[in-house]
């Protein structure tokens, strides 16, 4: 008789093993820690009204624009789609994005957007195991603070050994820069960490930096290509054992 094939480990079980053994966990923000994108979309639309632009981003156009990393970059991309009119200047884009950032902070304070299921348990488990925590995102520090101050408390930054935001690196995801900078701040090799993302661009950024990545599906990116992820879950609570 032939040899019995060795039992294979499921992607979820392998992800749980890597998670337990990791020296650090690195988290994306929007869509990963919390479903914030609808608040971002609302903030953009309020900013357009405030500065006198006759723009409105519905869910379909916003889904397409989310393929472009960075808020200012999305404004530029949308402006380039217009069929007429002079382009908006870099200065005007920066001012518009500042208004949007202020509106997002106000909406976040009013809405009290919760962290996604399983996030608190992951953070608590990591601290109990002595693992470092980090953030690698393409959103701004103001936006990070708007979310985490309301969900983790005013001392949230003390929980994280590294926080890398949009303005801390030259290139945004899917470039690996945010992860490379986070690894430098953590002083750890890529293979000793596990990343958490919700989009194909985020997954590619982590993989290009050599960081194994677990994907949690979110509203806007659920149908992205997640080839190469350690595991793909609907909620991070699936990882908690």
C-alpha positions as CSV (number, residue, x, y, z in Angstrom):
1,X,0.0,0.0,0.0
2,X,1.1,3.6,-0.7
3,X,2.1,5.9,2.1
4,X,-0.7,7.9,3.7
5,X,-0.6,11.6,2.5
6,X,0.5,13.9,5.3
7,X,-2.3,16.0,6.7
8,X,-2.3,19.6,5.4
9,X,-2.6,22.6,7.6
10,X,-5.6,24.9,6.7
11,X,-4.7,28.5,5.9
12,X,-6.6,29.6,9.0
13,X,-4.7,27.2,11.3
14,X,-1.4,28.3,9.7
15,X,-2.3,32.0,10.2
16,X,-3.1,31.3,13.8
17,X,0.2,29.6,14.3
18,X,2.2,32.4,12.7
19,X,0.1,34.9,14.7
20,X,1.0,33.2,18.0
21,X,4.7,33.1,17.1
22,X,5.1,36.6,15.6
23,X,7.3,39.2,17.3
24,X,5.1,42.0,16.1
25,X,1.7,42.6,14.6
26,X,1.4,45.4,12.0
27,X,-2.1,46.9,11.3
28,X,-3.6,48.9,8.4
29,X,-6.2,51.4,9.6
30,X,-9.1,52.1,7.2
31,X,-11.2,49.0,6.5
32,X,-8.9,46.8,8.7
33,X,-9.3,48.1,12.2
34,X,-12.6,49.8,11.5
35,X,-15.0,50.2,8.6
36,X,-14.3,53.9,8.2
37,X,-14.6,54.4,4.4
38,X,-18.2,55.6,4.4
39,X,-17.2,58.3,6.9
40,X,-14.3,59.2,4.7
41,X,-16.7,59.4,1.7
42,X,-19.1,61.6,3.6
43,X,-16.2,63.9,4.7
44,X,-15.1,64.3,1.1
45,X,-18.6,65.2,0.0
46,X,-19.0,67.7,2.9
47,X,-15.7,69.3,2.0
48,X,-16.7,69.7,-1.6
49,X,-19.8,71.6,-0.6
50,X,-17.8,73.7,1.9
51,X,-15.3,74.9,-0.7
52,X,-17.9,75.4,-3.4
53,X,-17.1,72.4,-5.7
54,X,-20.1,70.8,-7.5
55,X,-18.6,67.3,-6.9
56,X,-20.2,64.4,-5.3
57,X,-18.7,60.9,-4.8
58,X,-21.2,58.1,-4.8
59,X,-20.3,54.6,-3.7
60,X,-19.4,53.5,-7.2
61,X,-17.0,56.2,-8.0
62,X,-15.5,56.1,-4.5
63,X,-14.9,52.4,-4.9
64,X,-12.9,53.1,-8.0
65,X,-11.0,56.0,-6.4
66,X,-10.0,53.8,-3.5
67,X,-7.7,52.0,-5.9
68,X,-5.7,55.2,-5.7
69,X,-3.8,55.3,-2.3
70,X,-4.0,58.6,-0.4
71,X,-6.7,61.3,-0.1
72,X,-4.9,64.1,-2.0
73,X,-4.1,61.6,-4.8
74,X,-7.8,60.6,-5.0
75,X,-8.8,64.2,-5.4
76,X,-6.2,64.6,-8.2
77,X,-7.3,61.4,-9.9
78,X,-11.0,62.5,-9.9
79,X,-10.0,66.0,-11.2
80,X,-8.2,64.4,-14.1
81,X,-11.4,62.5,-15.0
82,X,-13.2,65.8,-15.7
83,X,-13.8,66.5,-19.4
84,X,-13.5,70.3,-19.1
85,X,-12.0,73.0,-17.0
86,X,-8.5,73.8,-15.8
87,X,-6.8,71.4,-13.4
88,X,-7.0,72.1,-9.7
89,X,-3.6,73.3,-8.3
90,X,-1.6,71.4,-5.8
91,X,-2.2,74.1,-3.3
92,X,-6.0,73.9,-3.7
93,X,-5.9,70.1,-3.4
94,X,-3.9,70.4,-0.2
95,X,-6.4,73.0,1.2
96,X,-9.4,70.8,0.1
97,X,-7.9,67.8,1.8
98,X,-7.3,69.7,5.0
99,X,-11.0,70.6,5.0
100,X,-11.9,67.0,4.4
101,X,-9.6,65.9,7.3
102,X,-11.3,68.3,9.6
103,X,-14.8,67.1,8.5
104,X,-13.7,63.4,9.0
105,X,-12.5,64.1,12.6
106,X,-15.9,65.8,13.4
107,X,-17.9,62.9,11.8
108,X,-15.8,60.4,13.7
109,X,-16.4,62.1,17.0
110,X,-20.1,62.2,16.3
111,X,-20.5,58.7,14.9
112,X,-18.3,56.8,17.4
113,X,-17.2,54.3,14.7
114,X,-16.3,51.0,16.5
115,X,-13.4,48.8,15.9
116,X,-14.2,45.7,13.9
117,X,-15.0,42.4,15.6
118,X,-11.9,40.7,16.9
119,X,-9.7,43.7,16.9
120,X,-9.8,44.3,20.7
121,X,-9.1,40.6,21.3
122,X,-6.1,40.6,18.9
123,X,-4.6,43.7,20.6
124,X,-5.2,42.3,24.0
125,X,-3.8,38.9,23.1
126,X,-0.7,40.4,21.5
127,X,0.1,42.4,24.6
128,X,-0.4,39.4,26.8
129,X,2.1,37.5,24.6
130,X,4.6,40.3,24.8
131,X,4.3,41.1,21.1
132,X,4.9,44.5,19.7
133,X,2.1,46.4,17.9
134,X,2.6,48.7,14.9
135,X,0.6,50.7,12.4
136,X,1.4,51.0,8.7
137,X,-1.2,53.0,6.8
138,X,-1.7,55.5,3.9
139,X,-4.1,57.7,6.0
140,X,-3.0,60.7,7.9
141,X,-2.0,60.8,11.6
142,X,-5.0,63.1,12.2
143,X,-7.3,60.4,10.9
144,X,-5.5,57.7,12.9
145,X,-5.9,59.8,16.1
146,X,-9.6,60.5,15.3
147,X,-10.4,56.8,15.2
148,X,-8.1,55.4,17.9
149,X,-8.6,58.1,20.5
150,X,-12.3,57.3,20.5
151,X,-11.9,53.5,20.4
152,X,-8.8,52.9,22.5
153,X,-8.6,56.1,24.5
154,X,-6.4,59.2,24.6
155,X,-3.3,57.2,25.4
156,X,-3.6,54.9,22.4
157,X,-0.2,55.8,20.9
158,X,1.5,54.3,23.9
159,X,0.2,50.9,22.8
160,X,2.2,51.0,19.5
161,X,5.9,50.6,19.1
162,X,5.7,52.1,15.6
163,X,3.2,54.3,13.8
164,X,3.8,55.0,10.1
165,X,1.3,57.3,8.4
166,X,0.8,58.8,4.9
167,X,3.3,61.7,5.3
168,X,6.0,59.5,6.8
169,X,6.9,57.8,3.5
170,X,7.4,58.9,-0.1
171,X,5.4,56.2,-1.8
172,X,2.0,54.9,-0.7
173,X,0.7,51.4,-0.9
174,X,1.0,49.1,-2.9
175,X,4.6,50.3,-2.6
176,X,6.2,48.6,0.5
177,X,7.6,51.9,2.0
178,X,5.2,52.1,5.0
179,X,6.1,48.5,6.0
180,X,9.8,49.0,5.5
181,X,9.7,52.1,7.7
182,X,7.6,50.2,10.3
183,X,10.1,47.3,10.3
184,X,12.9,49.8,10.8
185,X,11.2,51.4,13.8
186,X,10.4,47.9,15.2
187,X,14.0,46.8,14.6
188,X,12.6,43.4,13.5
189,X,13.0,41.3,10.3
190,X,10.0,41.1,8.0
191,X,9.5,37.4,8.6
192,X,9.1,37.9,12.4
193,X,6.0,40.0,11.9
194,X,2.4,39.5,10.7
195,X,0.5,42.2,8.8
196,X,-3.3,42.8,8.7
197,X,-4.8,44.4,5.6
198,X,-8.2,44.6,3.9
199,X,-7.2,45.4,0.3
200,X,-5.2,44.0,-2.5
201,X,-3.0,47.1,-2.5
202,X,-2.3,46.7,1.2
203,X,-1.6,43.0,0.8
204,X,0.9,43.7,-2.0
205,X,2.6,46.4,0.1
206,X,3.1,43.9,2.9
207,X,4.2,41.1,0.6
208,X,6.7,43.4,-1.2
209,X,8.2,44.2,2.2
210,X,8.4,40.4,3.0
211,X,5.8,40.6,5.7
212,X,3.3,37.7,5.9
213,X,-0.2,39.1,5.7
214,X,-3.7,38.1,6.9
215,X,-6.6,39.8,5.0
216,X,-9.9,40.7,6.5
217,X,-12.5,41.4,3.9
218,X,-14.1,44.9,4.1
219,X,-17.0,46.6,2.5
220,X,-15.2,48.2,-0.5
221,X,-12.4,45.6,-1.1
222,X,-14.1,42.2,-0.6
223,X,-13.7,41.2,-4.2
224,X,-10.0,42.1,-4.5
225,X,-7.3,39.6,-5.5
226,X,-5.8,38.3,-2.3
227,X,-3.5,35.7,-3.7
228,X,-0.5,35.2,-1.5
229,X,-2.2,36.0,1.8
230,X,-1.6,33.7,4.8
231,X,-5.4,33.6,5.2
232,X,-8.5,35.6,4.2
233,X,-11.2,36.0,6.8
234,X,-14.5,37.9,7.0
235,X,-13.7,39.1,10.5
236,X,-10.5,39.1,12.6
237,X,-12.5,37.3,15.4
238,X,-12.0,34.1,13.3
239,X,-8.4,34.2,14.4
240,X,-9.1,34.3,18.1
241,X,-8.9,30.9,19.8
